[in-house]
Amino acid sequence: MLANIIMPLASLAWLKVPILILFAIISVLVIFLVLIQKGGAGGLAGAFGGGDSGGVLGTRAGSFLSKITVYLGSAFLILALVYAIINATATS
């Protein structure tokens, strides 16, 4: 049954390059967002003078950045699975 679902994905082999490019962009964005978030020890945001002040993004920036990180992290995982399935069906 699972083979019946995965086999039509072999025709989507042309999507390998666009998915890989999007995967790389999302990877860089997730790394950047994780680094600028304030962690328990101040994070990288504190190294650039953020301190405990609200900063440029305001006091609600933490929750905003956390939500974006969750969405991009989810997109990262979904793209990784899609790319793995397309790559596995294209090579077999």
Secondary structure, 3 states (H helix, E strand, C coil): CHHHHHHHHHHHHHHHHHHHHHHHHHHHHHHHHHHHCCCCCCHHHHHCCCCCCCCCCCCCHHHHHHHHHHHHHHHHHHHHHHHHHHHHHHHC
